């Protein structure tokens, strides 16, 4: 179990992953319930954005705790790649990709969604945004600007100003992305000041170039804003630890939330769905993930239910496993069996397998080359492209 001071974060991860699982599972069972709730709440986006907020809150703190980029990136690789590679292997065998080389190179960067490479599983899109955030955080660390509150504001305003993005798309650029990523990381962790700065700037340039000029149409309205949401979590962390004022944090939250709502309403206009109900749905979705995070902070000194914290601890496994089971077991989910039976069987499989993958893949992976497990697991969960949920 996580330390008590982190249990509230695990509780938020649990809420986020349960929202996403609900969004995906109810495409097959309890569809009438989905038809009602879907008119007033986008459960998938609410869960995803909540997870992005948690990541933004804790990941830069992890970098500061490590104190150097090499240790930080080692911890991220140990935390993410073992289960990530295992999931890719299983899904590649079940559904061989059309271009194995491009798929392998693109997914090795953990930026396939932004590198224009077809995803081996749809939910990997969130990992590309997480990686872009890591690259930008690395840039700020190398130029010693980690305490600046400008990144979320600039990204939010840029996202609002360019909504919807109509990018000059590079198309599939996995090899170039991999080469620039490798060169930038080599410089950033080299230990030489000039190389660290050069590498950090290269990584930041890569992230911004992909976000601006190779955004998938599914996130043309909110791609930059997703990263802004993560940086908002970082600003909240700084305010929470006395490194900036709460009024400044409140200003950032207001700008980012307003820009995100502006982008979502702009998307509704593009889809010719600008109705009072759907505008209300956008507002409610924003309030659900923002309010959940605020409630978690307010209640963090109280006891977090053990079952909820435990789901949060295994949330990365739940993220990968739950959608893989949907992709591999669609016929079973569509079988002529009562919905409660299908749902119970599916959830038992998801949480049972997730416990196993966490215990026998995630934890050993975190211990590779380290005497202890990283106590701040990555908060990542996903859904398929926004267009499928709207």
N, C-alpha and C positions, 0 to 999 in steps of 0.2 A: 504494500500500500504506500502511496505517496506520503510525503511529510504533510502534517496538518496545514502548514502555511500555503501549500500548493493544492490542497484538496478542492478548493473552490474553483480553481482552473480546470481540474479534472471534471468537476461537476458541469462546468460550461461546455467542455468538450463532449460530454455525454449528451447534453441537451442538443448540441449541434448535430451530432451523428444520428441521434434518434429522429430529428427533423428530416434529415436527408434520407434515412432508411424509409421513413414514412412516405416521403415524396416518391421514392422509386417503387416500393412494394405496392402502393395503392394504384399503380397502373394495371395491376393484375387482380388484386382482391380489394374488396370494400370500395369499389369504384364509385358507388353512389355517395359514400362519405367524402371521397375525394372531390366529386363534382360540387359538393356544398362548400367544403373548406377551401377549395381552389379558387372560388369566387372572391374570397376575402383574404387569403394568405398564400404567398408563394413559399411553401415550407422548405423546398430545396435551397433557393437563394438565401432565405433567412438563416438556415443552418450553415451554409457555406460562408456567408459574411461574418457570422459569429465566430467561426473557426479562424477566419482571417484576422479578426480583431485579437483573438487570443494569441495567434502567432506573432502579430505585431507587438503585442505586449511583452512577450517572453523571449523571443529570439534575440533581439539586440541585447537583452539582459544576459543571455547565455554568452554572447560574444564578449561582453564586458567582464563576465565572470572568468572566462578563459584567459582573457588578457592579450591574446595574440591570435592572428588569423589562422595560422597553421593548426593550432589546437581546435579552434572553432570548426574549421572545415573537416578535420578528422572526425570530430564528434557528429557532424551532420551526415557524413558518408556512412559511418557506423550505424547511425540511427535509421537512415532511410533505405540504403541500398540492398541489404540482405533480403528483406521482404519484397521490396520493389522488383528485384531481379527474379525472385521466386515466382511472383505473380506473372511477370512477363513470360517466363519459361512455360508456365502452365497454359497461359492463354495463347501463346504462339504455337504450341503443339495442337491445341484444340482448334484454333483458327489461324493457320499459317498466313503471314502477311504477304501482300503482293510483291513488295520490294524489301526483302529481308535485310539487305545492307543498309539502305536508308533508314529503315525502321530501327535497326540496331544502333546506328550512329546517333540518330535523333533522340532515341530514348536514353542512351548513355549520358547525354548532356542534361537530362531531366528537363529539357526545354522543347520537347517535340511539338507541343501545341503552338508555340510561338515560332518554331523553326519550320512550320508548314508541313510537318510529317504526319501522316494519318496515325491516329492513336491506336495502340493495340487494345486499349479499353477506354471508353469515353471519359471515365472519371479522372484520368490522368491529367486532364486540362488544369486542375487546380495546382498540381505539382509544378507546372511551368510558371505559374504566377508566384508560387512560393520561391522558386529558384530565382526569378527575376528580383524578388524582394531581397534575397540573400546577396545578390550581386550588388544591388544599390546600397545595402547596408555596408557591404565590404568597401565600396567606394567611399562612403562617408567616414568609415573608420580609418582608411589610409590617408585621407586628407584632413583628418582630425576635426570633422564637423558633425560628429555623432549627436551632439546636443542641440543642433539647430532644429527649430520648429518649422523651417521653410519647406522641407520636402513634401509633407502631406498637403500643405496649402498650395504649393506650386502644382503638384500633380492633380489635385482636385480641381483647381481653376483651369488647368490645361485640359483635363478630361471634360469639364463642362463646356469649355470654349470650342472643343473639337468634336462635340457630340452631334451626329454620329461621325466617327472617323471614316474617312474614305481613303484608305492607305494606298500608296504605291507599293503594292505587295511584291516582296521578293520571291514569293513562292516557296518551294522546298529548298531550304538552305542548311541541311544538317551538317555537312562537312565544314562549311565556313563557320557555322556556329560552334562546332566542336573545336576547331582550330583556334578561334579567337578566345573561347572559354579556357582552353588549356594554356594558352600563352598568358592570358590575364591572371589566371590563378597561380601560375608559376612565378610571375613577378610579385603578386600580392603577398605570397607566403615565403618569399626568398630571404627575408631578413635584411635586405639592403634597402635603405630608405628611398632612394630614387626609383628602384625597381618596384617597391611596394606602391608608390604613388602612381607610377605609370601603369602597373597592372590593375590597380583599383579603378583608375580612369577608363581603362580599356573595358573592364567588366561593366562599369556603369554605362559606357557608351553602347555596349552590346545589348544590355537590357533595354535601354531607351529606344534603340534602333528597332528592336523586335517589337516592342510595345507600340511604337508609333507607325512603323512601316510594314509590319507583317501580322497585324492583328487579325484573328479569325473573325469572319462576319458575325458569328454568334455573340461576340463581345465587342462589336463596333461601338456600342453605346457606353460601355462601362469598364473597358479594359484598363485604362489609366486609373480609374477610380478604385478598382480593386486594390491596387498597390497603395493608393492614398489611404484606403481603409486600414491597411496593415500599418502604415506609418502613424495613423491616428492612434492605434493601440500603443505604439512606441511613445507617443507624446503623453498618453494617459499614464503610462508607467513612470515617465519622468516626473509628472506632476505628483503621482502617488508617492514618490520617493524624494520629494522636495527639490527636484532639479529644475523645475520650472513652475510657474504659478498656475493655479487652477483656472484663473480667468483667461490666460493664454491658451490653456488646453481646451477650455470651453469655446473659445473663438475658433480653434482648429476644428473641433467637433462640429460646430455650426456650419462652417464652410464646407467641410467634407460631406456632411449629411445633406445639406442643401444641394450641393452639386450632384450627389448620387440620386436624389429625388428628381432633380431636373433632368438627368440622363434617362431615368426610367420613364418619366412622363414623355420625354422626347421619343423614346422607343415606342410607347403606346401610340403616339401621333403617327409614327412611321407605319405602324401596323393598322392604322385607321381604327384604333380601339380606345380613343380618348374619351371615355365615358366616366361619369362620377363614380361608379362602382369600381372600375379598374384603377382610377386615381386613388381611391380610398384603399384599395389592395396594396398599392405601392407604399402608401403612408404606413399602413399596418405592418407590412413586411419590414420596413425600416425600423419601426418602433419595437417589433418583436426581437430582432437581433440586437439592437442598441439597448433596449430595455433589459434584455436578459443579461447582457454584460454588466450593466449598471447594477442590477439586482445581485449578481454574483459578487461584485465588489462590496456592496453594502452588507451582504450577509457572510462575508468571507471569514469573520471571526466566530461564526457559529458552526456547529457541527454539520458537515456535509454527509448525507447518507452514504454508507459504505458501498452499497450497490451502485449508486450513481457515480461515485468516484472511480469505482472499478471499471465501469463501462468507459469512462474517460481515459483510463490508463491503457485500455486495449483499443482505443478508437482508431488508431492508424490501421490496425489489423481489420477492424470492422469495416473501415472505409474500403480497403482493397477487397476483402472477402465478400462483402454484401453484394457488390455489383457483379463481381466475377460469377457468383452463384446465379444471379439473374441471367447473365449472358449464357452460362452453361446449362441452365435448367429452365429455360423459357417454356418448353412443353409441359413440364410438371406444374409450373405456376399457372398455366392456362388449362389445366386438367378439369374435368367435370367433377369437382370435389368441393364440398362446402368451404367457403372462404376462411372461416376460423381454423379449419384443419390445415389448409395450405399455409396460412400465415403462421400458425404455431410451429409447423414442421420447418418452414423456412427460417424463422427466427431462431429456433433451436440449433439449426445447422450453422447459421451465421455466427452466433455467439459461441457455440462449441468449437468450431474451427478457428475462430478468432482467438480464443483462449490458447489453443494449441500453437497457432502461428506466433502469437506473442511470446509464449513460454519457450518455444523451441527454435524460433528464427530471430525474432526481434531482440530478445534479451541476450542470447549468445552473440548476436551481431554487435550490440552495444559494448560488449566486453572485449571485442577483438582489439588487441593492443592496448587495453586499458584495464586497470585493476578494479574499476567500479562502473556501474551503469549510470549513464547521464540522467540526472534526476529531473531534467526538464524536457520531456519528450515533445517532439514536434506536433503541433496542433494542425493537422491537415485532414480534410475530408472533402469529398467532392460530389458533384452531380454531373450529368451529361450536359451538353451545350444548352445555353439558355433558351434557344429557340424551341427545344423539345419540351420545355416546361411552360412556355407561354401559350 
